[in-house]
Amino acid sequence: MAPDVADRVEFVHVHGFATTLLRQRGIRAKIDSRRAQQILNQAWKNLPSEQRERLTRQRPLEYWREEVESVIKGRGFTTFEEYADCARPGRTLGLNVDDRHAMWALYQEYDRLLRAEGISDFQDLVLLAEGSLRRVPLSGYAAVIVDEAQDLSLAMIRMLHSLVGDGPDAFTLIGDGQQSIYPGGYVLSEAG
């Protein structure tokens, strides 16, 4: 880096940025990945048996955990209608409306149990930061450059984009979709 600008460049991972932003703004998010997994297991057990059996016949719980993380929370869906109408590129299983109802019931129970214990997962961290930035934008960033962009959720992309908007050379994504390690479930055009 040129010495005259090196002190103006920040290198940070997405969750680190979200954590710092929330802390600075006094927004509490208690992350407990181990407990969140236990809560998801409990939500699975709490599903009505016909819905749990419907999902189990198609894929194990791990697939449905990815659906919650990458498709529902990764895109920031808040209503069943949003989820019911979405395309899910990159997901290996097509879902009919009954499958999506069962999946949405799992998500809602998981979310209810998380809230009851005051626990957040890593997707909540990003959604809280994105919501905070929507309410009170952050100034001071001239550009955001994202490496390994194929591994970011749609909510992460929206959050980072909100820092700089659509200015010339303000937002640069570098990535290779063939190397994605996460089951994305979205296309970039959805971020606007």
Secondary structure as a PSIPRED ss2 file (coil, helix, strand):
# PSIPRED VFORMAT (PSIPRED V4.0)

   1 M C   1.000  0.000  0.000
   2 A C   1.000  0.000  0.000
   3 P C   1.000  0.000  0.000
   4 D C   1.000  0.000  0.000
   5 V C   1.000  0.000  0.000
   6 A H   0.000  1.000  0.000
   7 D H   0.000  1.000  0.000
   8 R H   0.000  1.000  0.000
   9 V C   1.000  0.000  0.000
  10 E C   1.000  0.000  0.000
  11 F C   1.000  0.000  0.000
  12 V C   1.000  0.000  0.000
  13 H C   1.000  0.000  0.000
  14 V H   0.000  1.000  0.000
  15 H H   0.000  1.000  0.000
  16 G H   0.000  1.000  0.000
  17 F H   0.000  1.000  0.000
  18 A H   0.000  1.000  0.000
  19 T H   0.000  1.000  0.000
  20 T H   0.000  1.000  0.000
  21 L H   0.000  1.000  0.000
  22 L H   0.000  1.000  0.000
  23 R H   0.000  1.000  0.000
  24 Q H   0.000  1.000  0.000
  25 R C   1.000  0.000  0.000
  26 G C   1.000  0.000  0.000
  27 I C   1.000  0.000  0.000
  28 R C   1.000  0.000  0.000
  29 A C   1.000  0.000  0.000
  30 K C   1.000  0.000  0.000
  31 I E   0.000  0.000  1.000
  32 D C   1.000  0.000  0.000
  33 S H   0.000  1.000  0.000
  34 R H   0.000  1.000  0.000
  35 R H   0.000  1.000  0.000
  36 A H   0.000  1.000  0.000
  37 Q H   0.000  1.000  0.000
  38 Q H   0.000  1.000  0.000
  39 I H   0.000  1.000  0.000
  40 L H   0.000  1.000  0.000
  41 N H   0.000  1.000  0.000
  42 Q H   0.000  1.000  0.000
  43 A H   0.000  1.000  0.000
  44 W H   0.000  1.000  0.000
  45 K H   0.000  1.000  0.000
  46 N H   0.000  1.000  0.000
  47 L C   1.000  0.000  0.000
  48 P C   1.000  0.000  0.000
  49 S H   0.000  1.000  0.000
  50 E H   0.000  1.000  0.000
  51 Q H   0.000  1.000  0.000
  52 R H   0.000  1.000  0.000
  53 E H   0.000  1.000  0.000
  54 R H   0.000  1.000  0.000
  55 L H   0.000  1.000  0.000
  56 T H   0.000  1.000  0.000
  57 R H   0.000  1.000  0.000
  58 Q H   0.000  1.000  0.000
  59 R C   1.000  0.000  0.000
  60 P C   1.000  0.000  0.000
  61 L H   0.000  1.000  0.000
  62 E H   0.000  1.000  0.000
  63 Y H   0.000  1.000  0.000
  64 W H   0.000  1.000  0.000
  65 R H   0.000  1.000  0.000
  66 E H   0.000  1.000  0.000
  67 E H   0.000  1.000  0.000
  68 V H   0.000  1.000  0.000
  69 E H   0.000  1.000  0.000
  70 S H   0.000  1.000  0.000
  71 V H   0.000  1.000  0.000
  72 I H   0.000  1.000  0.000
  73 K H   0.000  1.000  0.000
  74 G H   0.000  1.000  0.000
  75 R H   0.000  1.000  0.000
  76 G C   1.000  0.000  0.000
  77 F C   1.000  0.000  0.000
  78 T C   1.000  0.000  0.000
  79 T C   1.000  0.000  0.000
  80 F H   0.000  1.000  0.000
  81 E H   0.000  1.000  0.000
  82 E H   0.000  1.000  0.000
  83 Y H   0.000  1.000  0.000
  84 A H   0.000  1.000  0.000
  85 D H   0.000  1.000  0.000
  86 C C   1.000  0.000  0.000
  87 A C   1.000  0.000  0.000
  88 R C   1.000  0.000  0.000
  89 P C   1.000  0.000  0.000
  90 G C   1.000  0.000  0.000
  91 R C   1.000  0.000  0.000
  92 T C   1.000  0.000  0.000
  93 L C   1.000  0.000  0.000
  94 G C   1.000  0.000  0.000
  95 L C   1.000  0.000  0.000
  96 N C   1.000  0.000  0.000
  97 V H   0.000  1.000  0.000
  98 D H   0.000  1.000  0.000
  99 D H   0.000  1.000  0.000
 100 R H   0.000  1.000  0.000
 101 H H   0.000  1.000  0.000
 102 A H   0.000  1.000  0.000
 103 M H   0.000  1.000  0.000
 104 W H   0.000  1.000  0.000
 105 A H   0.000  1.000  0.000
 106 L H   0.000  1.000  0.000
 107 Y H   0.000  1.000  0.000
 108 Q H   0.000  1.000  0.000
 109 E H   0.000  1.000  0.000
 110 Y H   0.000  1.000  0.000
 111 D H   0.000  1.000  0.000
 112 R H   0.000  1.000  0.000
 113 L H   0.000  1.000  0.000
 114 L H   0.000  1.000  0.000
 115 R H   0.000  1.000  0.000
 116 A H   0.000  1.000  0.000
 117 E H   0.000  1.000  0.000
 118 G C   1.000  0.000  0.000
 119 I C   1.000  0.000  0.000
 120 S E   0.000  0.000  1.000
 121 D C   1.000  0.000  0.000
 122 F H   0.000  1.000  0.000
 123 Q H   0.000  1.000  0.000
 124 D H   0.000  1.000  0.000
 125 L H   0.000  1.000  0.000
 126 V H   0.000  1.000  0.000
 127 L H   0.000  1.000  0.000
 128 L H   0.000  1.000  0.000
 129 A H   0.000  1.000  0.000
 130 E H   0.000  1.000  0.000
 131 G H   0.000  1.000  0.000
 132 S H   0.000  1.000  0.000
 133 L H   0.000  1.000  0.000
 134 R H   0.000  1.000  0.000
 135 R H   0.000  1.000  0.000
 136 V C   1.000  0.000  0.000
 137 P C   1.000  0.000  0.000
 138 L C   1.000  0.000  0.000
 139 S C   1.000  0.000  0.000
 140 G C   1.000  0.000  0.000
 141 Y C   1.000  0.000  0.000
 142 A C   1.000  0.000  0.000
 143 A C   1.000  0.000  0.000
 144 V E   0.000  0.000  1.000
 145 I E   0.000  0.000  1.000
 146 V E   0.000  0.000  1.000
 147 D E   0.000  0.000  1.000
 148 E C   1.000  0.000  0.000
 149 A H   0.000  1.000  0.000
 150 Q H   0.000  1.000  0.000
 151 D H   0.000  1.000  0.000
 152 L C   1.000  0.000  0.000
 153 S C   1.000  0.000  0.000
 154 L H   0.000  1.000  0.000
 155 A H   0.000  1.000  0.000
 156 M H   0.000  1.000  0.000
 157 I H   0.000  1.000  0.000
 158 R H   0.000  1.000  0.000
 159 M H   0.000  1.000  0.000
 160 L H   0.000  1.000  0.000
 161 H H   0.000  1.000  0.000
 162 S C   1.000  0.000  0.000
 163 L C   1.000  0.000  0.000
 164 V C   1.000  0.000  0.000
 165 G C   1.000  0.000  0.000
 166 D C   1.000  0.000  0.000
 167 G C   1.000  0.000  0.000
 168 P C   1.000  0.000  0.000
 169 D C   1.000  0.000  0.000
 170 A C   1.000  0.000  0.000
 171 F E   0.000  0.000  1.000
 172 T E   0.000  0.000  1.000
 173 L E   0.000  0.000  1.000
 174 I E   0.000  0.000  1.000
 175 G C   1.000  0.000  0.000
 176 D C   1.000  0.000  0.000
 177 G H   0.000  1.000  0.000
 178 Q H   0.000  1.000  0.000
 179 Q H   0.000  1.000  0.000
 180 S C   1.000  0.000  0.000
 181 I C   1.000  0.000  0.000
 182 Y C   1.000  0.000  0.000
 183 P C   1.000  0.000  0.000
 184 G C   1.000  0.000  0.000
 185 G C   1.000  0.000  0.000
 186 Y C   1.000  0.000  0.000
 187 V C   1.000  0.000  0.000
 188 L H   0.000  1.000  0.000
 189 S H   0.000  1.000  0.000
 190 E H   0.000  1.000  0.000
 191 A H   0.000  1.000  0.000
 192 G C   1.000  0.000  0.000
